[in-house]
Amino acid sequence: MYASCGTWFYQNEAVTAPATVDVEAKIPALTSNQLNKLRHEAHRHGNYTSYYTFRSQSVPDPRLTQLQSFVQGRRTLDLGCNAGKLTLELATHFAASQVVGVDLDAGLIAAAYEAKRVALSEGQKVENVTFEEFDFANTWPFQGTAAGRWDVVMLLSVVKWLHLNNSDAVLVELFKRLFEIVAPGGYLVLEPQDWPNYKRAVNKCPSLKENFKKLELRPPFTETLLNGGWEEVDGWERDEFGFERSVRIWKRPANGEQ
Ligand SMILES: C[S@@+](CC[C@H](N)C(=O)[O-])C[C@H]1O[C@@H](n2cnc3c(N)ncnc32)[C@H](O)[C@@H]1O
C-alpha cells in the first residue's frame, strides 16, 4: 500500500514530503502466531464475538431445554450473556417472566440489543428482556434492570473467565453476593469449566498466567458454595462436543432468609 504525500506549510515554510511512502514497509507484518496471541488477548474475558459458531447453534440451546423446570415463569438473570442468544431464548421458549443479560463487552451488548430488535420485528415476545453492560464480578450492587432480587441466576461457561481475570477472593465474594440477591428458594445455575480448560486458556493468553498461578480454588467449587449456605439440588454431565461440562443446580434454601 502506498500513501501519496505532497507539499504543505509549517510556520510559513514549504515542506515537501517524498512523493510516496511505502506504508507496509514501515509496519512490520505480524506472524500468524503473533496475530493469534493478539486475538486471544482481545478475548481474555471469553468475550468471543462468534461464540455460537463454535458452540451449539440449536434453538433453543440444549442447556436451556435441560433447565426448563428451573427457569419457566421465573425472573432470570443471565450473567455473562455474550450476544444474548440464550437470554432471548429464555423469554421466547421458556416463558421466563423477566430476563436480564449482563456482559462487560459493549460490542456484545450492542449485538444483544440488535438481536432483540430483530426478534421484536419478527413478532417474538421479548419485551421483557433487557441487557446491561458491566463487570458483574466487580460491581455491587448490580446496575439498572439487573438490580434487585432474582429467582434464578445463571453462570454458564463464564466462571473460568472471571476467576482467571480476578482472584479466588473475588469469586468467593461473588458467590456470597449472589446468595444475597437470589430469593429464598431460588437457584444458581452453574456450568463451570474444568481445571484443564483453565490451563488451555492460560496457554493461549499468557497475560492471565500471573493470576492463574495464585488460584487455589478449583472448579466445581462445591466446598465454597456449601460454606456459603448454598444447597446442591441437581446436576448432570453433558456431552456437547468440545464442551463436555457439567451443569450444577444450587439452591438458596427457602429458610435461608437473613
Ligand atoms: C464464553 S461466553 C459464555 C456465554 C453464555 N453464558 C453461554 O454459555 O452461552 C462468556 C461471556 O461472559 C462475559 N464475561 C466474562 N467475565 C465477565 C464479567 N466479569 N462481567 C460481565 N461479563 C463477563 C464475556 O464477555 C462473554 O461474553
PDBQT file of the ligand as one rigid body, heavy atoms in Angstrom, charges set to zero:
ROOT
HETATM    1  C1  LIG A 301     -17.822 -17.897  26.928  1.00  0.00    +0.000 C 
HETATM    2  S1  LIG A 301     -19.092 -16.727  26.978  1.00  0.00    +0.000 S 
HETATM    3  C2  LIG A 301     -20.493 -17.663  27.539  1.00  0.00    +0.000 C 
HETATM    4  C3  LIG A 301     -21.805 -17.083  27.035  1.00  0.00    +0.000 C 
HETATM    5  C4  LIG A 301     -23.085 -17.729  27.576  1.00  0.00    +0.000 C 
HETATM    6  N1  LIG A 301     -23.181 -17.613  29.011  1.00  0.00    +0.000 N 
HETATM    7  C5  LIG A 301     -23.182 -19.176  27.179  1.00  0.00    +0.000 C 
HETATM    8  O1  LIG A 301     -22.830 -20.058  27.978  1.00  0.00    +0.000 OA
HETATM    9  O2  LIG A 301     -23.619 -19.462  26.057  1.00  0.00    +0.000 OA
HETATM   10  C6  LIG A 301     -18.689 -15.823  28.451  1.00  0.00    +0.000 C 
HETATM   11  C7  LIG A 301     -19.233 -14.391  28.443  1.00  0.00    +0.000 C 
HETATM   12  O3  LIG A 301     -19.077 -13.830  29.760  1.00  0.00    +0.000 OA
HETATM   13  C8  LIG A 301     -18.640 -12.477  29.645  1.00  0.00    +0.000 C 
HETATM   14  N2  LIG A 301     -17.933 -12.139  30.885  1.00  0.00    +0.000 N 
HETATM   15  C9  LIG A 301     -16.791 -12.704  31.370  1.00  0.00    +0.000 A 
HETATM   16  N3  LIG A 301     -16.462 -12.165  32.558  1.00  0.00    +0.000 NA
HETATM   17  C10 LIG A 301     -17.412 -11.226  32.829  1.00  0.00    +0.000 A 
HETATM   18  C11 LIG A 301     -17.619 -10.312  33.904  1.00  0.00    +0.000 A 
HETATM   19  N4  LIG A 301     -16.788 -10.276  34.949  1.00  0.00    +0.000 N 
HETATM   20  N5  LIG A 301     -18.679  -9.468  33.852  1.00  0.00    +0.000 NA
HETATM   21  C12 LIG A 301     -19.526  -9.498  32.774  1.00  0.00    +0.000 A 
HETATM   22  N6  LIG A 301     -19.394 -10.352  31.740  1.00  0.00    +0.000 NA
HETATM   23  C13 LIG A 301     -18.347 -11.203  31.763  1.00  0.00    +0.000 A 
HETATM   24  C14 LIG A 301     -17.781 -12.453  28.400  1.00  0.00    +0.000 C 
HETATM   25  O4  LIG A 301     -17.694 -11.169  27.850  1.00  0.00    +0.000 OA
HETATM   26  C15 LIG A 301     -18.508 -13.455  27.496  1.00  0.00    +0.000 C 
HETATM   27  O5  LIG A 301     -19.423 -12.832  26.650  1.00  0.00    +0.000 OA
ENDROOT
TORSDOF 0
